[in-house]
């Protein structure tokens, strides 16, 4: 049976920082297909280009060469406004640092993508509650984010990432700032959300144990994927 088109498709990605003697090639011709509802780990040592690759795939940064396609749409052909709208609607983001406004409430933090998407105020609270419920935080909706533990703050960040019901959830070292117990809880939540909502989960991680829980791993070193056979959906089978 023929395979469906990838939800994300990167072709010959190039990314360069700096100029002259300080010029640094973060990505060197990276090509990668990601299937819908796949769980993919991007692994590699510090400075290998894995976070840069995720940022380019997630349209947080534009490549200097090559293309990224989302559901057969060339992201490079979009205006910045169109790209911002697509990213807010289709992608969710979880980072090692929580990036919360600790002086604001859980409600205000989680509702941020809804505000950007101009969802009416009257509809936001119900959407936020639905995002918090599977994370066990619906009872903390009006609490100040700065009063929460590290594990709870990361769960708030995950709720913010899923409140718009994105198709793709990007997670960059999502357990890196947590102790082992809370890290395991957050990892389990990410995979549970993948199952519950059919999310495509793309994760950057140093953790071999976390990577092994994904359906596929790709390794990057010096800006190049080290196992080209694993970069396509055919290679993952």
C-alpha positions in Angstrom: 0.0 0.0 0.0 1.5 3.4 -1.0 2.5 5.6 1.9 0.8 9.0 2.4 2.8 12.2 1.8 4.8 13.4 4.8 3.3 16.1 7.0 6.8 17.7 7.0 9.4 17.4 4.3 12.8 19.1 4.4 15.0 19.1 1.3 18.7 20.1 1.2 18.5 22.5 4.2 21.4 24.9 4.7 21.8 27.3 7.6 24.8 29.5 8.1 25.6 31.9 11.0 28.2 34.6 11.1 30.5 35.8 8.3 34.2 35.6 7.4 36.3 33.6 9.8 33.5 33.2 12.2 31.2 31.7 9.6 29.5 28.6 10.9 27.5 26.0 8.9 24.8 24.8 11.3 23.0 22.7 8.6 24.7 21.2 5.6 22.3 19.8 3.1 19.8 18.1 5.5 16.9 16.3 3.9 14.2 14.7 6.1 10.6 13.4 5.8 8.3 13.2 8.8 5.1 11.2 8.7 1.8 12.4 10.1 1.4 11.1 13.8 5.0 9.9 13.9 7.2 10.3 17.0 10.7 11.3 15.9 13.7 12.0 18.0 16.5 14.2 16.7 19.7 13.3 18.6 23.3 14.5 18.5 26.0 16.1 20.7 25.9 19.8 21.7 26.6 22.0 18.7 25.6 19.3 16.2 22.8 21.3 14.6 19.8 19.5 16.1 18.1 22.5 17.7 18.8 24.5 14.5 17.1 21.8 12.5 14.1 21.8 14.7 13.8 25.6 14.6 13.9 25.5 10.8 11.4 22.7 10.6 9.1 24.5 12.9 9.3 27.8 10.9 10.9 29.6 13.9 13.9 30.3 11.6 14.2 30.4 7.8 16.9 28.3 6.1 19.6 29.9 4.0 19.1 27.2 1.4 16.7 24.3 0.7 13.0 24.0 1.4 10.6 23.0 4.1 7.1 21.8 3.1 4.2 21.4 5.5 1.4 19.3 4.0 2.8 20.0 0.6 2.9 23.8 1.1 6.3 25.4 0.7 6.9 27.5 3.8 9.4 29.6 2.0 6.7 31.0 -0.3 4.7 32.4 2.6 4.9 36.0 3.8 6.0 36.5 7.4 2.4 37.2 8.5 1.2 34.0 6.7 4.0 32.0 8.4 3.1 33.4 11.8 -0.5 32.4 11.4 0.3 28.9 10.2 2.8 28.4 13.0 0.3 29.5 15.7 -2.4 27.3 14.3 -0.6 24.2 13.3 2.5 23.9 15.5 3.0 23.7 19.3 6.3 24.3 21.1 7.8 22.9 24.3 11.3 24.1 25.3 13.8 23.2 28.1 13.2 26.6 29.7 9.5 27.1 30.3 9.2 30.7 28.9 6.3 31.5 31.1 5.3 34.9 32.5 5.6 34.0 36.2 3.7 37.0 37.3 0.7 36.1 35.2 -1.8 33.4 35.9 -1.8 29.9 34.5 -4.9 31.0 32.5 -3.1 34.0 31.0 0.0 31.9 30.1 -1.9 29.1 28.4 -4.3 31.4 26.6 -1.4 33.2 24.8 -1.8 31.3 21.5 -5.5 31.9 21.6 -5.0 35.6 22.0 -2.6 35.7 19.1 -5.2 33.7 17.0 -7.9 36.3 18.1 -10.1 33.7 19.7 -12.9 35.6 21.5 -12.3 36.1 25.3 -15.5 34.2 26.1 -14.2 31.0 24.4 -10.7 31.1 25.9 -11.3 29.8 29.4 -13.0 26.6 28.2 -10.2 25.9 25.7 -7.6 26.4 28.4 -9.4 24.1 30.8 -9.6 21.4 28.1 -5.8 21.8 27.7 -5.1 21.7 31.4 -7.3 18.8 32.3 -5.2 15.9 30.8 -2.2 17.4 32.6 -4.0 17.5 36.0 -3.8 21.3 36.3 -7.3 22.5 35.8 -7.6 23.3 39.5 -4.6 25.7 39.2 -6.0 27.8 36.3 -6.2 31.0 38.3 -2.9 30.5 40.2 0.2 32.6 39.5 2.6 30.6 37.4 5.5 31.6 39.6 4.0 29.7 42.5 4.2 26.4 40.7 6.9 23.8 40.9 9.3 23.2 38.0 7.3 20.1 36.9 4.0 22.0 37.1 5.4 24.9 35.1 6.6 22.5 32.4 3.1 21.1 32.3 1.7 24.6 31.9 4.1 25.1 29.0 2.8 21.9 27.4 -0.8 23.0 27.9 0.1 26.3 26.1 1.6 24.2 23.3 -1.5 22.1 22.8 -4.3 24.6 23.5 -4.8 25.3 19.7 -4.8 21.5 19.0 -1.8 21.7 16.7 -0.9 19.0 14.2 2.8 19.0 15.1 4.3 19.3 18.6 8.0 20.3 18.7 9.8 19.6 22.0 13.4 20.8 22.5 15.0 19.1 25.5 11.6 19.1 27.2 12.9 17.2 30.3 16.3 18.9 30.5 15.5 21.3 33.3 13.7 18.8 35.4 14.7 16.2 38.0 14.3 12.5 37.1 10.9 12.1 38.6 9.3 15.1 37.0 11.2 14.4 33.7 9.6 11.0 33.5 6.1 12.5 34.2 6.6 15.1 31.5 7.9 12.5 29.0 4.9 10.2 29.7 2.5 13.1 29.2 4.0 14.0 25.8 3.6 10.4 24.5 0.1 10.3 26.1 -0.9 13.5 24.2 0.5 12.0 21.0 -1.7 9.0 21.4 -4.8 11.0 22.5 -4.7 13.7 19.8 -2.8 11.9 17.0 -0.1 14.6 17.2 3.1 14.4 15.2 5.8 14.6 17.9 9.3 15.9 16.9 11.7 15.9 19.9 15.3 17.1 20.3 16.9 15.3 23.2 20.2 14.3 24.7 18.5 11.5 26.5 19.0 8.1 24.9 16.2 6.6 27.0 13.8 9.3 25.8 14.9 8.9 22.2 14.4 5.2 22.3 10.7 5.7 23.2 10.1 7.4 19.9 9.2 5.5 16.8 12.3 6.7 14.9 15.5 8.4 15.7 17.8 10.5 13.4 21.3 11.5 14.4 22.9 14.8 13.4 26.6 15.6 13.5 28.3 18.7 12.2 25.1 19.8 10.5 24.6 16.6 8.6 22.3 13.6 9.3 24.6 10.7 10.0 22.2 8.0 8.7 20.7 9.1 5.4 18.7 5.9 5.1 16.6 6.8 8.1 15.6 10.3 6.8 12.7 9.1 4.7 9.5 7.4 5.8 10.6 4.4 3.7 13.8 4.2 5.6 11.9 4.2 8.9 10.0 1.1 8.1 
